[in-house]
Amino acid sequence: MRASRLLSVLLLLQNRGRMTAEELAAELEVSVRTVYRDIDALSAAGVPVFADRGRGGGYQLLGGYRTRLTGLSEGEAQALALAGLPVAAAELGLGTVLAAAQLKLYAALPEELRSRAAEVAERFYLDVPGWHRGIERLERLADVAEAVWQSRRIRVRYRRWDDSAVERTLDPLGLVLKAGTWYLAARCDGSERTYRVSRIDELTDTGEGFTRPGGFDLAAYWRDWSEQFERRLYPGTALVRLSPLGRALVPVYLGSVGARALERTGTEPDESGWSRVELPVEPGAPALGELLHFGPELHVLEPAELREQVAEAVRKMGALYG
């Protein structure tokens, strides 16, 4: 562990130039006293590191010194695949490994490319979770990820949508991060299925390996599963009229499903600016709630039963508010 930290100190000084003991300690999440000991160890090993005393001082390498110890470990190479997703890397237990891999990558770059890479990091940031979402409990994510990496069969206790629990033996094939939520693609009883990682309450390694199915494409599987999920989630349609504001609200209230419906079925606005659209709706009461979100910017035309439900809800609301 200390050898890895010493290398991180060396690479930090090589990449960033002069750094104070406090800055190194904050970067490495250790005490300042530990930094002092690490600097002494580097000096004893022949690394030309020296200290500038006084205000604005710090540690730096003798001009022109560069280490060539930039080979990536297996874990660091895996972590680099998540270089643009620091939150995801941290949730997978790869946060510190990713930081070490990035340091080695920067050290191996020529000066011009290294400065450009730093500029990109300063100007762009990816925040994965969606708005208005609570933080999920992800106690088993690191264990699931390890099983995926190692192709190890696992046994899980899983909470379904109705909060009932089931036992499943899974061959974990891949992890997907969708709008801040982690999903596991796994083979169970001979077919591929999808599980929400936050609903895995217990996980046991069976001690068995498995052979990944030939030709399995995680991205293609996720696209197909997502389309099927949307069809199950929105099995019906409602013919509605939308005002200009209503059309703008469709992606807000119905997401990408509504946006696609607007693009595919929306008519040209009439003289008053309203247009007709076939919107996907959930079954039963959820459909009523979704359409009431739009208020007076949406007018239900069909089906007649849903139109009457919306009208009745509006009448009750009017009576409630006088």
C-alpha positions in Angstrom: 0.0 0.0 0.0 2.8 2.4 0.9 4.7 1.6 -2.4 1.6 2.6 -4.3 1.3 5.8 -2.3 4.9 6.7 -2.9 4.4 6.3 -6.6 1.3 8.5 -6.4 3.4 11.2 -4.6 6.0 11.0 -7.3 3.5 11.2 -10.1 1.7 14.1 -8.5 4.9 16.1 -8.3 5.7 15.2 -11.9 2.3 16.2 -13.3 1.6 19.3 -11.2 5.0 20.7 -10.3 5.4 22.3 -6.9 2.9 21.1 -4.2 2.8 21.7 -0.5 2.6 19.0 2.1 -0.9 20.0 2.9 -2.0 19.7 -0.8 -0.3 16.3 -1.1 -2.0 15.1 2.1 -5.4 16.3 0.9 -4.9 14.6 -2.5 -3.8 11.3 -1.0 -6.2 11.4 2.0 -3.4 11.0 4.5 -1.9 13.1 7.3 0.8 15.8 6.7 3.1 13.7 8.9 2.7 10.8 6.5 3.6 13.0 3.6 6.8 14.1 5.4 7.8 10.4 5.8 7.0 9.6 2.2 9.1 12.5 0.9 12.0 11.3 3.1 11.5 7.7 1.7 11.7 9.1 -1.9 14.8 11.1 -1.2 16.4 8.0 0.4 15.6 6.0 -2.7 17.5 8.5 -4.9 14.5 10.5 -6.3 15.6 14.2 -6.7 12.8 15.8 -4.7 13.6 19.0 -2.7 11.7 21.5 -0.7 11.3 25.3 -1.1 11.0 26.9 2.3 8.9 29.8 3.3 5.7 31.4 1.8 4.7 29.9 -1.5 7.1 27.0 -1.0 6.5 23.3 -1.3 8.0 20.1 -2.7 9.1 19.6 -6.3 11.3 17.4 -8.5 14.6 18.5 -9.8 14.0 20.1 -13.3 13.7 17.5 -16.1 13.3 14.5 -13.8 10.6 12.1 -15.1 9.7 8.6 -13.8 8.9 5.9 -16.3 7.0 3.8 -13.8 3.7 4.4 -15.6 2.5 0.8 -16.3 -1.1 0.2 -15.3 -2.2 -2.6 -13.0 -5.2 -4.7 -14.1 -7.5 -2.9 -11.7 -6.4 0.5 -12.9 -6.9 -0.5 -16.5 -10.4 -1.6 -15.7 -11.0 1.7 -13.8 -10.0 3.8 -16.8 -13.1 2.6 -18.6 -15.0 4.7 -16.0 -12.7 7.7 -16.3 -15.6 10.0 -17.3 -17.8 8.6 -14.5 -16.1 9.3 -11.2 -19.4 8.8 -9.2 -19.9 5.4 -10.9 -16.3 4.4 -10.2 -16.6 5.3 -6.6 -19.9 3.3 -6.2 -18.1 0.3 -7.7 -15.3 0.6 -5.2 -12.8 1.8 -7.9 -12.5 5.4 -6.8 -8.9 5.3 -5.5 -7.8 2.9 -8.2 -9.2 5.3 -10.9 -7.3 8.2 -9.4 -4.0 6.2 -9.5 -4.6 5.1 -13.1 -5.3 8.7 -14.2 -2.1 9.9 -12.5 -0.1 7.3 -14.5 -1.9 8.2 -17.7 -1.1 11.9 -17.3 2.5 11.1 -16.5 2.9 9.1 -19.7 1.5 12.0 -21.8 3.7 14.5 -23.5 3.5 18.0 -21.9 1.2 19.5 -24.5 -1.3 16.7 -24.4 -1.2 16.6 -20.6 -2.1 20.3 -20.4 -4.9 19.8 -22.8 -6.3 16.8 -20.8 -6.2 19.0 -17.7 -8.2 21.7 -19.5 -10.9 19.2 -20.5 -11.2 18.1 -16.9 -11.6 21.8 -15.8 -14.3 22.6 -18.4 -16.5 19.5 -18.5 -18.1 17.5 -15.7 -20.6 14.6 -16.0 -23.2 14.3 -13.2 -24.9 10.9 -13.7 -27.9 10.8 -11.3 -31.2 12.3 -12.5 -33.0 15.2 -10.7 -35.5 14.5 -7.9 -34.0 11.1 -7.1 -33.0 9.8 -3.7 -29.7 8.1 -3.1 -30.2 4.3 -3.4 -28.7 1.9 -1.0 -25.9 0.1 -2.9 -24.5 -2.2 -0.3 -24.0 -5.1 -2.8 -22.8 -3.2 -5.9 -19.1 -3.8 -5.3 -19.8 -7.5 -4.8 -22.0 -7.7 -7.9 -19.3 -5.9 -9.9 -16.6 -8.4 -8.7 -18.8 -11.3 -9.7 -19.3 -9.7 -13.2 -15.5 -9.2 -13.5 -14.6 -12.7 -12.4 -17.6 -14.6 -14.1 -18.7 -16.0 -10.7 -22.1 -17.5 -10.1 -24.0 -15.8 -7.3 -27.1 -16.5 -5.2 -29.2 -13.5 -4.2 -32.2 -12.6 -2.2 -34.1 -10.1 -4.3 -37.0 -7.7 -3.5 -39.5 -7.5 -6.3 -41.5 -4.4 -7.1 -44.3 -5.5 -4.7 -41.7 -5.9 -1.9 -42.0 -9.7 -1.9 -38.6 -11.5 -1.7 -37.4 -14.3 -4.0 -34.2 -16.4 -4.1 -32.3 -16.5 -7.4 -29.1 -18.1 -8.7 -27.6 -15.8 -11.3 -24.8 -15.7 -13.8 -24.0 -12.0 -13.8 -23.2 -10.8 -17.3 -22.9 -7.0 -17.0 -23.8 -3.8 -15.2 -25.7 -0.8 -16.6 -26.0 2.7 -15.1 -29.2 4.3 -16.2 -30.0 7.8 -15.0 -28.2 7.2 -11.7 -29.7 3.7 -11.1 -27.7 0.5 -11.4 -29.1 -2.6 -13.1 -27.6 -6.1 -13.4 -28.0 -8.1 -16.6 -27.8 -11.8 -15.6 -28.7 -15.2 -16.9 -31.2 -17.1 -14.7 -32.8 -20.4 -15.5 -31.5 -20.3 -19.1 -32.6 -16.8 -20.1 -31.3 -13.2 -19.7 -33.1 -11.0 -17.2 -32.6 -7.6 -15.6 -32.3 -6.8 -11.8 -32.2 -3.5 -10.0 -29.0 -3.7 -7.8 -30.5 -1.7 -5.0 -33.1 -4.5 -4.5 -30.5 -7.2 -3.8 -30.7 -7.6 -0.1 -28.3 -10.6 0.3 -25.6 -12.0 -2.0 -23.6 -15.2 -1.7 -20.7 -16.4 -4.0 -21.5 -20.0 -4.8 -17.9 -20.7 -5.5 -18.7 -21.7 -9.1 -17.6 -20.0 -12.3 -19.7 -19.9 -15.4 -19.1 -19.5 -19.1 -20.5 -16.3 -20.7 -22.9 -17.0 -23.5 -21.2 -16.6 -26.9 -22.0 -13.4 -28.7 -23.7 -11.7 -25.7 -23.7 -7.9 -26.4 -24.5 -5.9 -23.3 -25.4 -2.7 -25.2 -27.7 -4.5 -27.6 -29.3 -6.4 -24.8 -30.0 -3.2 -22.8 -31.5 -1.5 -25.9 -33.9 -4.4 -26.5 -34.8 -4.7 -22.8 -35.4 -1.0 -22.5 -37.8 -1.0 -25.5 -39.7 -3.9 -24.1 -39.9 -2.3 -20.7 -41.3 0.9 -22.1 -44.0 -1.1 -24.0 -45.0 -2.9 -20.8 -45.0 0.3 -18.8 -47.1 2.2 -21.4 -49.4 -0.4 -22.9 -52.1 2.1 -24.0 -52.4 5.4 -25.9 -54.5 8.5 -25.5 -55.4 10.9 -28.3 -55.0 14.4 -26.9 -54.8 18.0 -28.0 -51.8 20.0 -26.7 -51.2 23.7 -26.5 -47.8 25.0 -27.3 -46.9 24.9 -23.6 -48.3 21.4 -23.4 -46.0 20.2 -26.2 -43.0 21.7 -24.3 -44.1 19.9 -21.2 -44.3 16.4 -22.8 -40.6 15.6 -22.4 -40.7 16.9 -18.8 -43.6 14.8 -17.7 -43.3 11.7 -19.9 -39.6 11.7 -20.7 -38.1 10.2 -23.8 -41.1 8.0 -24.4 -43.4 11.1 -24.7 -40.8 13.0 -26.7 -40.7 10.2 -29.3 -44.5 10.0 -29.4 -44.6 13.8 -30.0 -42.2 13.5 -32.8 -43.9 10.5 -34.5 -47.6 11.3 -34.1 -47.8 15.0 -33.5 -49.8 17.0 -36.1 -49.1 20.5 -37.3 -50.5 23.2 -34.9 -53.9 24.5 -35.9 -54.8 28.2 -36.1 -54.9 28.5 -32.3 -51.6 26.7 -31.9 -52.9 23.4 -30.6 -51.9 20.0 -32.2 -53.0 16.4 -31.8 -50.8 13.7 -30.4 -51.1 10.0 -29.5 -49.4 9.9 -26.1 -48.4 6.6 -24.4 -50.2 6.1 -21.1 -49.9 3.6 -18.2 -52.9 1.4 -17.3 -55.5 2.5 -14.8 -55.1 5.4 -12.3 -51.5 6.3 -13.2 -52.7 7.4 -16.7 -55.1 9.9 -15.0 -52.4 11.3 -12.8 -50.0 11.7 -15.8 -52.5 13.6 -17.9 -53.6 15.9 -15.0 -50.0 17.1 -14.7 -50.6 19.1 -17.9 -53.6 21.1 -16.4 -55.4 23.2 -19.0 -52.6 22.7 -21.6 -54.0 19.2 -22.5 -57.4 18.1 -23.8 -58.2 14.4 -23.8 -60.1 13.3 -26.9 -60.0 9.5 -26.7 -60.5 7.0 -25.3 -63.9 8.1 -24.0 -63.5 6.4 -20.6 -60.2 8.2 -19.9 -61.7 11.5 -21.1 -64.6 11.1 -18.6 -62.2 10.2 -15.8 -60.2 13.4 -16.4 -63.4 15.4 -16.6 -64.7 13.9 -13.4 -61.4 14.7 -11.6 -61.5 18.3 -12.9 -65.1 18.7 -11.6 -64.1 17.4 -8.2 -61.2 19.7 -8.0 -63.4 22.6 -9.0 -65.8 21.8 -6.3 -63.0 21.5 -3.8 -61.7 24.9 -4.5 -65.1 26.5 -4.9 
